[in-house]
Amino acid sequence: MVYDERTGFEIGDPAIQLIPAGTSLSKEDKEIFLKNTILSVSGWRRVFAVDGDEESTTPEIGLPDKIMVGSCARLFTEFLCAEQKKKRPTIAVGLDARHTGPVIGMILIRAFLAYGCNVQYLFIAGAPEIMAYAKTNPDIDGFMYVTASHNPIGHNGLKFGLNDGAVIGKAQAQPLIDKFKVQFFNDKWIEELVRDINAVDVMAVKDVFSKINMYKNEALRQYREFTDAVITGITDKSGREEMLATIRRKIKAMNVGVLAEFNGSARAVSIDVDYLKQIGLQVTALNDKPRQIVHRIVPEGQSLDLARQELEKLSASNKAYRFAYVPDCDGDRGNIVTLDARGKSWILEAQEVFALSVVSELAYLVYAGTLTYDSAGNPQQKVAVVVNGPTSGRIEKIAEAFGAEVFRAEVGEANVVSLAALKQKQGYIVRILGEGSNGGNITLPSTVRDPINTIFAFIKMLVLRSENGKPGLFEIWAKRSGNMSVYCADFELYSVVESLPVFTTTSAFENRAIVRITTEDHAKLKAEYEKVFLGEWDNKKSMLKEKLGIEKYRVLNYEGIETKEGIGSKFRSGAERGGLKVLFEDCKGSQAAFIWMRGSGTEPVFRVLADVRGDNPAAEKILLDWHVSMIQQADKA
């Protein structure tokens, strides 16, 4: 058995036969397996724990899981050879902190070696870390990352990516899914796969294991340098160092501390603590060993309670500590706890975290001189913010203040990243993008959410203050939003949060955000929903006008990077599994509210959300209840 130097965890036994020779599965077993497996653009995911318990910490996985993992490696190798036009591509492999990760990693390594790949194994690494490594290391052709993100510990999954540091998009991912669904039922293909994996030279596996520490160190080094470029947005090295020096100086002057409550995340063995300290922050880390999981993985609601409690304690004895962050298991999502005016801890909603990050990064473009305005206050550059369908309408209000445009894509990080790339090609400056409904942000040139970048959006807002006649970030925002009354020179983060456009939005992780349905036909349900909506609009429009100022509506359909406006199937395609939004406008044509829905591809549920301008929980409830009622009526039709 080989053990990891950093964590002491078992990496695996290079000599063990992972899949018994002569392995076969019945057609029925394969069908049941696929029914319980998510195969999507965002990755291939399921409960890998062999006992089927989604909260299980067993390291063992089942035989069908092993075959899927090996198949995934084989198909991805074929894809990379064709995509990169290489006979022997180099693939980086990494894991989040889940217990089933090492055996999945073992199978991937054997399969990649069997099909002629070079493998650089990082073992446990955060998703942003391996993606930055793939993007910045010229030797890497692609990456495979083992994770189930924010899902319970018994889940696991696989994400495919290229050397641009991004997960592959739908056009590339769907053919891989389709091929797997065919070959999984091809007994000869499975027999060959098992034979090839078991035939791999033990010494070749040992060699991969022996280099884990070397590649991990190199990945950390490149991730640190990449993070410098991301948080400054400056490609020139001397300019980047000058901005970092300014940030360090201002952090030192203010004396700022951060609490990192890792909850056993892969980020616990990433750059976080060292990087934050070297830039001048005080740092306290909790649950900072991988698998030291003390609460649910998704960093929402009650998962932030520990950070909230500990931040209050820290701040009471050391006023430097102003906020805390909690990442998920793979470390690409992280939400924030800060302090209010009384020094009481305050859990920010995911939508608020993203909104503040957008304000900070757009103001930073102005601060850095990248975004300028003419004498009439009009932007002299085209600037875009890219978000998903259910991100709150407050982003449009923020963008409007800066003269930026908002573009929306279907749910899914790959969709948002692809749309941002398109907008860049069209001449837009795209600094920040993301899925406000899920929290976190993507700050280019990064192509993945990263809590470090969220933290520094907050840090820059806090420390890049007005100085020597040059407006700081908060003053820039206050002026652009026409709300200078909120600004004062000695502000704290809570002042910035309170200055955000006020919207009331359903949390994506509330029980109310899920509606169970009976139909499997999403196209039929949407068609029926539209009929119900048209029938009810006439009855409710007077009430909606009176209570919410709603005068009219637009129906928007999100598929991939496209938004199609209109009612009816001609504005959707395929199985019509994209998001559908009814956008409500006031008499001036401004966004007043919206209701949104999107069906799951693996379980009989629709995810739903309502977003209402203003602090109006009652209105949000009225809209969401109405929305759910219409979905239920459509489901029964």
Secondary structure, DSSP 4 states (H G I P E B T S, - for coil): -EE-TTT--EEE-TTS-SS-TT----HHHHHHHHHT-EEETTEEEEE-BTT--TT-----B-HHHHHHHHHHHHHHHHHHHHHHT-SS-EEEEEE-S-TTHHHHHHHHHHHHHHTT-EEEEEEE--HHHHHHHHHH-TT--EEEEE--TTS-TTEEEEEEEETTSSB--HHHHHHHHHHHHHHTT-HHHHHHHHHHHHTS-HHHHHHHHHTHHHHHHHHHHHHHHHHHHHHH---SHHHHHHHHHHHHHHHHHHT-EEEEE-TT-GGGGSSHHHHHHHTT-EEEEES-STT---S-SS-SGGGGHHHHHHHHHHHHH-TTEEEEEEE-TTSS-EEEEEE-TTS-EEEPPHHHHHHHHHHHHHHHHHHTTSS-B-TTS-BSS-EEEEEETTS-THHHHHHHHHT-EEEEE-SSHHHHHHHHHHHHHTT-EEEEEE-TTT---EETT--S--HHHHHHHHHHHHHS--BTTB--HHHHHHHHTT-GGG--TT--HHHHHHTSPPEEE--TTSGGGEEE-S---HHHHHHHHHHHHHHHHHHHHHHHHHHH---EEEEEEEETTEEEESSSGGGS-TT--SEEEEEEE-TTS-EEEEEEEEE-SSSSEEEEEEEEESS-HHHHHHHHHHHHHHHHHHHH-
